[in-house]
């Protein structure tokens, strides 16, 4: 008997999945748990240090089988292999997609177009580590001999969202002397606020733009450059002590004032939204140090290996991608909530918005045919903040919104609960577990009536339940776990794109927006009459020009000695230094008030030992002559001419408590006693 054609099997697998809708609509999560005693255990999947409970999703055994069949018919495992081998799976731009090479172990070999990219990656990583070690130790100083104590990361899209998210997430690992701000928005208030209370003598500015032509990034970078020159009486030689760049355009960076030794490169096979673990992560590397950065890479690699070696049935990123496709393309969900019960992950939803929506926000297949429903809207907030903002819609609204709850068993910081006893961290996670329970099982009219709820209120207080969620738990938020978490979503996104037969690695909508902005710039500036081709846009520009006051443009004002309570100073450094690479700085329970940064810098706390790994490998610069491509910012998301990725105007603003948290290791705790 002949085998079915792959296309026929793919179509049949989709039909089999759609046929499950009727069965699922006739049951509920209450019934599924009642009839499947082993459901929670059977639908719990581990990957690396992550444990995911999938049991509260709207799936039964038949649906799981249909999803697995679809993954195999779509050849998901083969697509992962094609990506990891360097094939040009980004067909619209004829590129390899090799973010997995950024975390490949030293000594591995992966050739793309005849070039061993793993060797290139480790040479650049060694250069980054050497620079970070010099900055962190104080060997690298500003032009007046003072050590660097603040890093300003200027970029947009992938060169901002990833480092900003990770710096906040790993704030407990930040070097005691260092803090960071992240500037992305071309709105001048962003850069003005970031620089306003900083000391130029102790500030390092990192400019991230692949071709060094990104409009928003260069606008902000030039403001920072003028700020530095004003501080140093126009001495351009001083700039090399205060500027670094992530770029392949050495001529442009040199003209800007960046020394070649502080320019770090990357490759066109790194997409911007997949670039956190490339040179785009330089600001993060400076903050957390080389050893912790390598732990981050190890976490990425653990999930890469899980994806490559685990059968579809227990492959966590593949299963998450399958669930996303089930909800969006079959059940009609339009959005997906990401709910980290960790304030340190407050920027994760924004990071995942770009990763998921820029990747799978497409409407045509590889062949250019209509793709049907694709790409959920990702959104969310850290718990318990979201509970008092939008969870009402999740519980009783009319939309189907699958949600990912992310929690950690052990905290970086803890405090007693309101009555002075117990643990706020335990209370936080009690809320997490309660929310997933209520979403899944709700509250029936019969239960409410039995509790004595007045009849006229029963309908208002009924919770329908049957609202799907996935709960992801890890012991602690470490660099390794963060790497695992990011890689988990990276591979889930690729799985979903494969199932939908779309290219998850281009972004033509972003490119067109950048071109249109450039075309309109002269009219908006009043240099020519509006003639955009549509009456609405012309009228908006005319109104804007008529009311523009032409106030004088001003550089950031000179400020007195920087104060440590300004938000720009509190981005990622408010926690004590780490005591070991794999453990965040923790807090003594009896310390009820945070120390200010001045106290830290005046020596009121123990000095953190420096455990930075020695840089390895040849520092040969391989970036000269690298071809410039459409992708600019962060190695792939932004064109060479303009960068128009969604702005992320907020600067990093850590709310972490710098005091140490209780530790279950008394000997380490004693070292921290004041």
C-alpha positions as CSV (number, residue, x, y, z in Angstrom):
1,X,0.0,0.0,0.0
2,X,1.4,3.4,-1.0
3,X,2.2,6.0,1.6
4,X,0.0,9.1,1.6
5,X,1.6,12.2,0.1
6,X,3.1,14.5,2.8
7,X,0.7,17.3,1.8
8,X,-2.3,15.0,2.0
9,X,-1.2,13.8,5.4
10,X,-0.7,17.4,6.6
11,X,-4.2,18.3,5.5
12,X,-5.6,15.2,7.0
13,X,-3.9,16.0,10.3
14,X,-5.5,19.5,10.4
15,X,-8.9,18.0,9.7
16,X,-8.4,15.5,12.5
17,X,-7.6,18.3,14.9
18,X,-10.5,20.4,13.9
19,X,-12.8,17.4,14.4
20,X,-11.8,17.5,18.1
21,X,-13.7,20.8,18.7
22,X,-17.0,19.2,19.1
23,X,-15.7,16.7,21.7
24,X,-14.0,19.4,23.7
25,X,-17.0,21.7,23.6
26,X,-19.1,19.0,25.2
27,X,-16.9,18.5,28.2
28,X,-15.2,20.7,30.8
29,X,-12.0,20.8,32.8
30,X,-14.1,19.7,35.9
31,X,-15.2,16.6,34.0
32,X,-11.8,15.9,32.6
33,X,-10.1,15.9,36.0
34,X,-13.0,13.8,37.4
35,X,-12.6,11.1,34.7
36,X,-8.8,11.2,34.4
37,X,-7.3,10.5,37.9
38,X,-3.7,10.7,36.5
39,X,-4.3,13.8,34.4
40,X,-2.1,16.2,36.4
41,X,0.8,13.8,36.4
42,X,0.4,12.7,32.8
43,X,0.2,16.3,31.5
44,X,3.2,17.6,33.5
45,X,6.3,17.9,31.3
46,X,9.8,18.9,32.3
47,X,12.6,20.5,30.3
48,X,15.9,21.5,32.0
49,X,15.0,23.1,35.3
50,X,11.4,24.0,34.1
51,X,8.4,22.1,35.2
52,X,5.2,22.8,33.1
53,X,1.7,21.7,34.2
54,X,-0.4,21.5,31.0
55,X,-3.3,19.7,32.7
56,X,-5.5,22.9,32.9
57,X,-5.6,23.2,29.1
58,X,-8.6,22.4,27.1
59,X,-7.4,19.1,25.8
60,X,-8.2,15.5,26.2
61,X,-6.3,12.4,25.2
62,X,-7.8,12.4,21.7
63,X,-6.8,16.1,21.2
64,X,-3.2,15.4,22.4
65,X,-3.0,12.6,19.9
66,X,-4.3,14.9,17.1
67,X,-1.8,17.6,18.0
68,X,1.1,15.2,18.0
69,X,-0.1,13.9,14.6
70,X,-0.1,17.4,13.3
71,X,3.4,18.1,14.5
72,X,4.7,15.0,12.8
73,X,2.9,15.7,9.6
74,X,4.3,19.2,9.6
75,X,7.7,17.7,10.1
76,X,8.5,19.8,13.1
77,X,11.5,17.7,14.2
78,X,12.9,17.9,10.7
79,X,12.5,21.7,10.6
80,X,14.4,22.1,13.9
81,X,17.2,20.0,12.4
82,X,17.2,22.1,9.3
83,X,17.5,25.3,11.4
84,X,20.3,23.8,13.5
85,X,22.3,22.7,10.5
86,X,22.5,26.1,9.0
87,X,20.1,25.7,6.1
88,X,18.6,29.0,4.8
89,X,15.2,28.5,6.3
90,X,14.5,32.2,6.2
91,X,13.5,31.9,2.5
92,X,12.3,35.4,1.9
93,X,15.7,36.8,2.8
94,X,17.7,33.8,1.9
95,X,19.4,33.5,5.2
96,X,20.3,30.8,7.8
97,X,18.6,31.2,11.2
98,X,21.2,30.2,13.8
99,X,20.6,31.8,17.2
100,X,21.2,28.3,18.5
101,X,24.9,28.7,17.4
102,X,25.2,31.6,19.9
103,X,25.1,29.1,22.8
104,X,26.8,26.2,21.1
105,X,29.7,24.8,23.3
106,X,33.2,25.8,22.5
107,X,34.7,23.2,20.2
108,X,31.5,22.4,18.4
109,X,31.6,22.8,14.6
110,X,28.8,24.3,12.5
111,X,29.6,25.6,9.1
112,X,27.4,28.1,7.2
113,X,28.4,28.9,3.7
114,X,31.9,27.4,4.4
115,X,32.4,29.5,7.6
116,X,32.7,27.8,11.1
117,X,30.2,30.1,12.9
118,X,30.8,28.5,16.4
119,X,34.4,29.5,16.3
120,X,33.4,33.0,15.3
121,X,30.9,33.2,18.2
122,X,33.4,32.2,20.8
123,X,36.0,34.6,19.5
124,X,33.6,37.5,19.9
125,X,32.4,36.2,23.3
126,X,36.0,36.1,24.5
127,X,36.4,39.8,23.5
128,X,33.2,40.7,25.3
129,X,34.3,38.9,28.4
130,X,37.7,40.5,28.5
131,X,36.1,44.0,28.2
132,X,33.5,43.2,30.8
133,X,36.2,42.0,33.2
134,X,38.2,45.2,32.8
135,X,35.1,47.4,33.4
136,X,33.9,45.4,36.4
137,X,37.3,45.3,38.1
138,X,37.8,49.0,37.6
139,X,40.8,48.6,35.3
140,X,38.8,50.2,32.5
141,X,38.1,53.8,33.6
142,X,36.5,56.9,32.3
143,X,38.7,59.6,30.8
144,X,39.3,61.2,34.2
145,X,40.4,57.9,35.8
146,X,37.2,57.2,37.6
147,X,35.7,53.6,37.3
148,X,32.5,53.2,35.3
149,X,29.4,52.9,37.5
150,X,26.6,53.3,35.0
151,X,25.9,51.8,31.6
152,X,23.5,53.4,29.1
153,X,22.3,50.9,26.5
154,X,21.0,52.6,23.4
155,X,19.1,50.5,20.9
156,X,15.6,49.6,19.7
157,X,13.6,46.5,19.2
158,X,15.7,43.4,19.9
159,X,18.7,45.4,21.0
160,X,16.7,46.9,23.8
161,X,13.9,44.6,24.8
162,X,16.0,41.6,25.5
163,X,18.9,43.2,27.5
164,X,16.4,45.3,29.4
165,X,14.2,42.3,30.3
166,X,17.2,40.2,31.3
167,X,19.0,43.0,33.3
168,X,15.8,43.4,35.4
169,X,15.3,39.7,35.7
170,X,18.8,39.1,37.0
171,X,19.2,42.3,39.0
172,X,20.2,40.1,42.0
173,X,23.4,39.2,40.2
174,X,24.4,42.8,39.2
175,X,27.9,44.0,40.2
176,X,27.6,46.1,43.3
177,X,29.1,49.2,41.6
178,X,27.1,49.0,38.3
179,X,23.7,50.1,37.2
180,X,22.1,50.5,33.8
181,X,19.6,52.5,31.8
182,X,18.0,51.4,28.6
183,X,17.1,54.0,26.0
184,X,15.1,53.1,22.8
185,X,12.4,55.7,22.0
186,X,13.2,58.5,19.6
187,X,11.0,60.6,21.9
188,X,13.7,62.9,23.3
189,X,12.3,62.6,26.9
190,X,13.7,59.1,26.9
191,X,17.3,60.0,26.5
192,X,16.9,63.2,28.5
193,X,15.6,61.4,31.5
194,X,18.3,58.7,31.2
195,X,21.2,61.2,31.1
196,X,19.7,63.8,33.4
197,X,21.1,62.6,36.7
198,X,24.2,60.7,35.5
199,X,27.8,61.7,35.9
200,X,29.5,61.6,32.4
201,X,32.9,60.8,34.1
202,X,31.6,57.4,35.2
203,X,29.1,56.6,32.4
204,X,29.6,54.1,29.6
205,X,27.3,54.4,26.6
206,X,26.7,51.3,24.4
207,X,25.2,52.0,21.0
208,X,23.7,48.9,19.3
209,X,23.0,49.1,15.6
210,X,24.3,46.5,13.1
211,X,25.0,49.0,10.3
212,X,25.2,52.0,12.6
213,X,22.5,53.7,10.5
214,X,19.4,53.0,12.6
215,X,17.5,56.3,12.8
216,X,16.1,56.2,16.3
217,X,19.3,54.7,17.8
218,X,21.6,57.2,16.1
219,X,19.4,60.1,17.2
220,X,19.7,59.1,20.8
221,X,23.4,58.2,20.4
222,X,24.2,61.6,19.1
223,X,22.5,63.2,22.1
224,X,24.6,61.1,24.3
225,X,27.8,61.9,22.4
226,X,27.1,65.7,22.6
227,X,26.5,65.2,26.4
228,X,29.9,63.6,26.8
229,X,31.7,66.2,24.7
230,X,30.1,69.0,26.7
231,X,31.3,67.4,29.9
232,X,34.9,67.0,28.5
233,X,35.2,70.5,26.9
234,X,34.9,69.1,23.4
235,X,37.8,66.6,23.8
236,X,37.0,63.9,21.3
237,X,39.8,61.7,22.6
238,X,37.8,61.3,25.8
239,X,35.0,59.6,24.0
240,X,36.8,56.3,23.6
241,X,36.7,55.8,27.3
242,X,32.9,56.2,27.4
243,X,31.6,54.7,24.2
244,X,31.2,51.1,23.1
245,X,29.2,49.8,20.1
246,X,27.6,46.6,18.9
247,X,27.9,46.9,15.1
248,X,29.6,45.6,12.0
249,X,30.3,49.1,10.5
250,X,33.8,49.8,11.9
251,X,34.2,52.9,9.7
252,X,31.0,54.5,11.1
253,X,31.8,53.6,14.7
254,X,35.3,55.0,14.4
255,X,34.0,58.2,13.0
256,X,31.5,58.4,16.0
257,X,34.4,58.1,18.4
258,X,34.3,54.4,19.4
259,X,37.6,52.6,19.5
260,X,37.8,49.4,17.5
261,X,38.6,47.4,20.6
262,X,35.2,48.3,22.1
263,X,33.2,47.5,18.9
264,X,31.6,44.0,19.1
265,X,29.9,42.3,16.1
266,X,27.4,39.7,15.1
267,X,26.1,38.1,12.0
268,X,23.1,38.3,9.6
269,X,21.9,34.8,10.7
270,X,21.0,36.3,14.1
271,X,17.5,37.8,14.1
272,X,17.1,40.8,16.4
273,X,14.4,39.3,18.5
274,X,16.7,36.2,19.0
275,X,19.8,38.2,19.8
276,X,19.9,38.5,23.6
277,X,22.7,35.9,23.8
278,X,24.8,37.7,21.1
279,X,26.9,40.9,21.5
280,X,23.5,42.6,21.9
281,X,23.7,41.3,25.4
282,X,26.9,43.2,26.2
283,X,25.2,45.5,28.7
284,X,23.9,42.4,30.5
285,X,27.3,40.8,30.5
286,X,28.8,43.9,32.0
287,X,26.2,43.9,34.8
288,X,26.1,40.2,35.7
289,X,29.7,39.2,34.7
290,X,31.1,36.6,32.3
291,X,30.5,33.5,34.5
292,X,26.8,34.3,35.0
293,X,26.5,35.1,31.3
294,X,27.8,31.7,30.5
295,X,25.2,30.2,32.8
296,X,22.6,32.0,30.8
297,X,24.0,30.5,27.7
298,X,24.0,27.1,29.3
299,X,20.3,27.5,30.0
300,X,19.6,28.3,26.4
301,X,21.6,25.3,25.3
302,X,19.8,22.9,27.7
303,X,16.5,23.7,25.9
304,X,18.1,23.5,22.5
305,X,19.3,20.0,23.4
306,X,15.8,19.1,24.8
307,X,14.2,20.2,21.5
308,X,16.6,18.2,19.4
309,X,16.5,15.0,21.4
310,X,13.0,14.7,23.0
311,X,10.1,13.0,21.2
312,X,7.2,15.3,20.2
313,X,4.9,13.7,22.9
314,X,7.2,15.1,25.7
315,X,8.9,18.0,24.0
316,X,7.9,21.0,26.0
317,X,8.5,23.8,23.5
318,X,6.8,21.8,20.7
319,X,3.8,21.1,23.0
320,X,3.5,24.8,23.9
321,X,3.6,25.7,20.1
322,X,0.9,23.1,19.5
323,X,-1.3,24.4,22.2
324,X,-0.9,28.0,20.8
325,X,-2.0,26.7,17.4
326,X,-4.9,24.8,18.9
327,X,-6.3,27.9,20.6
328,X,-5.6,30.4,17.9
329,X,-6.2,28.6,14.6
330,X,-8.8,26.1,15.8
331,X,-10.7,27.5,18.8
332,X,-10.5,31.1,17.7
333,X,-8.5,32.7,20.6
334,X,-7.0,36.1,19.7
335,X,-4.7,36.7,22.5
336,X,-2.4,35.0,25.0
337,X,-1.7,36.3,28.5
338,X,1.8,35.9,30.1
339,X,1.6,36.3,33.8
340,X,5.0,36.0,35.7
341,X,4.5,35.9,39.4
342,X,7.9,37.5,39.9
343,X,8.5,41.3,39.8
344,X,11.9,40.6,38.4
345,X,10.2,39.3,35.2
346,X,8.0,42.5,34.8
347,X,9.5,43.1,31.4
348,X,9.0,39.5,30.1
349,X,5.6,40.2,28.5
350,X,7.0,43.1,26.5
351,X,9.9,41.0,25.4
352,X,7.6,38.1,24.4
353,X,5.4,40.5,22.4
354,X,8.2,41.1,20.0
355,X,9.4,37.5,19.9
356,X,6.0,36.1,19.2
357,X,4.1,38.8,17.3
358,X,6.9,40.0,15.0
359,X,7.7,36.3,14.3
360,X,4.3,34.9,13.6
361,X,2.3,38.1,12.8
362,X,2.1,37.0,9.1
363,X,-0.8,36.3,6.8
364,X,0.7,34.2,4.0
365,X,2.4,30.9,3.8
366,X,5.9,30.1,2.4
367,X,4.2,29.8,-1.0
368,X,2.6,33.2,-0.7
369,X,-0.9,31.8,-0.1
370,X,-3.4,33.0,2.6
371,X,-2.4,31.4,5.9
372,X,-5.6,31.6,7.8
373,X,-5.6,32.7,11.5
374,X,-2.1,33.3,12.8
375,X,-0.3,35.1,15.6
376,X,-1.9,35.7,19.0
377,X,-1.6,39.0,20.7
378,X,0.7,38.5,23.6
379,X,0.2,40.7,26.7
380,X,0.4,40.5,30.4
381,X,1.8,41.9,33.7
382,X,3.5,40.6,36.8
383,X,1.3,39.0,39.4
384,X,-0.4,40.1,41.6
385,X,-0.6,43.4,39.8
386,X,-2.5,41.9,37.0
387,X,-5.1,40.5,39.3
388,X,-6.2,44.0,40.2
389,X,-6.2,45.2,36.7
390,X,-7.4,42.7,34.1
391,X,-8.0,39.3,35.6
392,X,-11.7,40.1,35.8
393,X,-11.8,39.8,32.1
394,X,-10.0,36.4,32.3
395,X,-12.5,35.1,34.8
396,X,-15.9,36.3,33.6
397,X,-15.3,37.9,30.2
398,X,-16.5,36.5,26.9
399,X,-13.1,36.0,25.3
400,X,-11.1,32.8,25.2
401,X,-7.7,33.8,26.6
402,X,-5.2,31.1,27.3
403,X,-2.6,32.1,30.0
404,X,0.9,31.2,31.0
405,X,1.6,31.5,34.7
406,X,5.3,31.5,35.6
407,X,6.4,31.1,39.2
408,X,9.5,30.4,41.3
409,X,9.6,28.2,44.4
410,X,12.5,30.1,46.2
411,X,12.6,33.9,46.2
412,X,15.4,36.3,45.8
413,X,13.9,38.5,48.5
414,X,11.3,37.7,51.1
415,X,9.5,39.5,53.9
416,X,7.0,38.6,56.6
417,X,3.3,38.8,55.5
418,X,0.9,41.5,56.8
419,X,0.5,40.1,60.2
420,X,4.3,40.0,60.7
421,X,4.5,36.2,60.3
422,X,4.7,33.9,57.4
423,X,6.1,34.8,54.0
424,X,5.1,37.3,51.4
425,X,6.6,35.0,48.8
426,X,4.3,32.1,49.9
427,X,1.4,34.6,49.7
428,X,2.4,35.5,46.2
429,X,2.4,31.9,45.0
430,X,-0.8,31.1,46.9
431,X,-2.3,33.7,44.6
432,X,-0.8,32.1,41.5
433,X,-2.2,28.7,42.4
434,X,-5.6,30.1,43.3
435,X,-5.9,32.0,40.0
436,X,-5.2,28.9,37.9
437,X,-7.7,26.9,40.0
438,X,-10.5,29.5,39.7
439,X,-9.9,29.9,36.0
440,X,-10.1,26.2,35.4
441,X,-12.9,25.2,37.7
442,X,-14.8,28.4,38.4
443,X,-17.8,28.6,40.8
444,X,-21.1,27.1,39.8
445,X,-24.6,28.6,40.6
446,X,-25.3,25.6,42.7
447,X,-22.2,26.1,44.8
448,X,-23.1,29.8,45.3
449,X,-26.7,29.0,46.3
450,X,-25.4,26.5,48.8
451,X,-23.2,29.2,50.3
452,X,-26.3,31.4,50.8
453,X,-25.6,33.9,48.1
454,X,-28.8,35.8,47.3
455,X,-30.6,34.6,44.2
456,X,-30.4,37.9,42.5
457,X,-26.6,37.8,42.8
458,X,-25.9,34.2,41.8
459,X,-25.6,35.0,38.1
460,X,-23.2,37.9,38.8
461,X,-21.0,35.8,41.0
462,X,-20.9,32.7,38.8
463,X,-17.5,31.9,37.5
464,X,-17.8,29.8,34.3
465,X,-14.4,28.2,34.6
466,X,-13.0,26.2,31.7
467,X,-10.5,29.0,31.1
468,X,-7.2,27.4,30.0
469,X,-3.8,28.0,31.6
470,X,-0.3,26.5,31.7
471,X,1.8,26.8,34.9
472,X,5.6,26.9,34.6
473,X,7.6,26.5,37.8
474,X,11.3,26.5,38.6
475,X,13.2,26.4,41.8
476,X,14.7,29.9,41.5
477,X,15.2,32.6,38.9
478,X,18.9,32.1,38.0
479,X,20.8,33.1,34.8
480,X,20.5,29.4,33.7
481,X,16.7,29.3,34.3
482,X,16.2,32.6,32.5
483,X,18.1,31.2,29.5
484,X,15.8,28.1,29.6
485,X,12.7,30.2,29.8
486,X,13.6,32.4,26.8
487,X,14.7,29.4,24.7
488,X,11.4,27.7,25.6
489,X,9.4,30.5,24.0
490,X,11.8,30.8,21.1
491,X,11.3,27.2,20.1
492,X,7.5,27.3,20.8
493,X,7.3,30.3,18.3
494,X,9.2,28.3,15.6
495,X,7.0,25.3,16.2
496,X,3.9,27.4,15.7
497,X,5.3,29.0,12.5
498,X,6.1,25.6,11.2
499,X,2.6,24.3,11.8
500,X,1.2,27.4,10.0
501,X,3.7,27.2,7.2
502,X,4.8,30.8,7.7
503,X,8.3,32.4,7.9
504,X,8.9,33.3,11.5
505,X,12.1,35.1,10.7
506,X,11.3,38.1,8.5
507,X,9.4,41.3,9.3
508,X,8.3,43.1,6.2
509,X,5.6,45.1,8.0
510,X,8.2,46.7,10.2
511,X,10.3,47.5,7.1
512,X,7.5,49.3,5.3
513,X,6.7,51.4,8.3
514,X,10.3,52.6,8.5
515,X,10.3,53.5,4.8
516,X,7.0,55.5,5.1
517,X,8.3,57.4,8.1
518,X,11.4,58.4,6.2
519,X,9.3,59.5,3.2
520,X,7.1,61.7,5.4
521,X,9.9,63.2,7.5
522,X,10.5,66.3,5.3
523,X,6.8,67.2,5.4
524,X,6.5,66.7,9.1
525,X,9.6,68.9,9.6
526,X,8.0,71.7,7.4
527,X,10.6,71.4,4.7
528,X,7.9,70.6,2.0
529,X,4.2,70.6,1.7
530,X,2.3,67.4,2.7
531,X,1.8,65.2,-0.3
532,X,1.5,61.7,1.1
533,X,-1.1,60.5,-1.4
534,X,-4.0,60.3,1.1
535,X,-6.1,63.2,2.5
536,X,-6.1,62.0,6.1
537,X,-2.4,61.8,6.5
538,X,-1.9,65.2,4.8
539,X,-4.5,66.8,7.1
540,X,-2.8,65.4,10.2
541,X,0.6,66.6,9.1
542,X,-0.8,70.1,8.3
543,X,-2.5,70.3,11.7
544,X,0.7,69.3,13.4
545,X,2.8,71.9,11.5
546,X,0.2,74.6,12.2
547,X,0.4,74.1,15.9
548,X,4.1,73.3,16.2
549,X,5.6,76.0,18.5
550,X,9.2,75.6,17.4
551,X,10.6,75.8,20.9
552,X,14.4,75.8,21.0
553,X,15.8,72.3,21.1
554,X,17.9,71.9,24.2
555,X,20.5,69.3,25.2
556,X,20.1,67.6,28.6
557,X,21.0,70.2,31.2
558,X,24.1,70.0,33.3
559,X,23.2,68.3,36.5
560,X,24.7,68.4,40.0
561,X,26.4,65.4,41.3
562,X,24.1,62.5,40.5
563,X,21.6,61.4,43.2
564,X,21.0,57.8,43.8
565,X,17.3,57.9,44.3
566,X,16.6,58.9,40.7
567,X,14.7,56.2,38.7
568,X,17.4,56.2,36.0
569,X,19.9,55.0,38.7
570,X,17.7,52.1,39.9
571,X,17.5,50.0,36.8
572,X,19.2,46.7,37.6
573,X,21.6,47.2,40.4
574,X,19.6,47.7,43.6
575,X,20.4,44.2,44.8
576,X,23.4,43.1,46.7
577,X,26.2,41.4,44.8
578,X,26.1,37.7,44.2
579,X,28.0,35.3,46.4
580,X,28.4,32.7,43.8
581,X,27.7,32.6,40.1
582,X,24.7,30.3,40.3
583,X,22.9,31.9,43.2
584,X,21.4,35.4,43.3
585,X,22.1,37.8,46.1
586,X,19.7,37.0,49.0
587,X,18.5,38.9,52.0
588,X,18.5,38.6,55.8
589,X,14.9,38.5,57.0
590,X,15.6,41.0,59.8
591,X,16.6,43.7,57.4
592,X,13.4,45.5,56.9
593,X,14.6,48.6,55.0
594,X,16.7,48.7,51.8
595,X,20.0,50.4,51.9
596,X,20.4,53.3,49.5
597,X,23.0,53.1,46.7
598,X,25.2,55.7,48.4
599,X,25.6,53.5,51.4
600,X,26.6,50.6,49.1
601,X,29.2,52.7,47.3
602,X,30.5,54.1,50.6
603,X,31.4,50.7,51.7
604,X,28.5,49.9,54.1
605,X,28.4,46.3,52.8
606,X,30.8,43.5,52.1
607,X,32.6,43.6,48.8
608,X,31.5,40.9,46.3
609,X,34.3,38.6,45.2
610,X,35.0,38.8,41.5
611,X,34.7,35.3,40.0
612,X,34.7,36.3,36.4
613,X,36.0,33.7,34.0
614,X,39.1,34.4,32.0
615,X,38.3,35.2,28.4
616,X,39.2,32.4,26.1
617,X,40.1,32.2,22.5
618,X,41.5,34.4,19.7
619,X,40.4,38.0,19.7
620,X,40.7,38.2,15.9
621,X,38.2,40.7,14.6
622,X,36.1,39.0,11.9
623,X,33.6,41.8,11.4
624,X,35.3,43.8,8.6
625,X,33.7,43.2,5.3
626,X,30.6,41.6,6.7
627,X,27.8,42.2,4.2
628,X,25.2,44.7,5.3
629,X,21.7,43.5,4.9
630,X,18.1,44.6,5.2
631,X,18.2,43.7,8.9
632,X,20.0,46.3,11.0
633,X,19.2,46.6,14.6
634,X,20.1,43.6,16.6
635,X,21.3,41.5,13.7
636,X,18.1,41.1,11.8
637,X,15.0,43.0,12.8
638,X,15.9,46.4,11.4
639,X,16.9,47.6,8.0
640,X,20.1,49.3,7.2
641,X,18.4,52.6,6.4
642,X,15.9,53.1,9.2
643,X,14.8,51.2,12.3
644,X,11.2,51.5,13.2
645,X,10.6,48.7,15.6
646,X,8.0,49.2,18.3
647,X,9.4,51.8,20.7
648,X,10.1,50.8,24.2
649,X,10.2,54.2,25.9
650,X,10.5,53.1,29.5
651,X,13.9,53.0,31.0
652,X,14.9,50.2,33.2
653,X,13.5,50.9,36.7
654,X,14.3,48.2,39.2
655,X,12.1,48.0,42.2
656,X,14.2,45.3,43.8
657,X,15.1,45.4,47.5
658,X,18.9,45.5,47.7
659,X,18.9,43.8,51.1
660,X,19.7,40.2,51.3
661,X,17.1,37.5,51.5
662,X,17.1,34.6,54.0
663,X,19.2,31.7,52.9
664,X,19.0,28.1,53.9
665,X,22.8,28.0,54.0
666,X,23.8,29.3,57.4
667,X,27.5,29.5,56.5
668,X,26.7,31.9,53.6
669,X,24.2,33.8,55.7
670,X,26.9,34.5,58.4
671,X,29.1,36.0,55.8
672,X,26.5,38.6,55.1
673,X,25.8,39.6,58.7
674,X,26.4,43.2,59.3
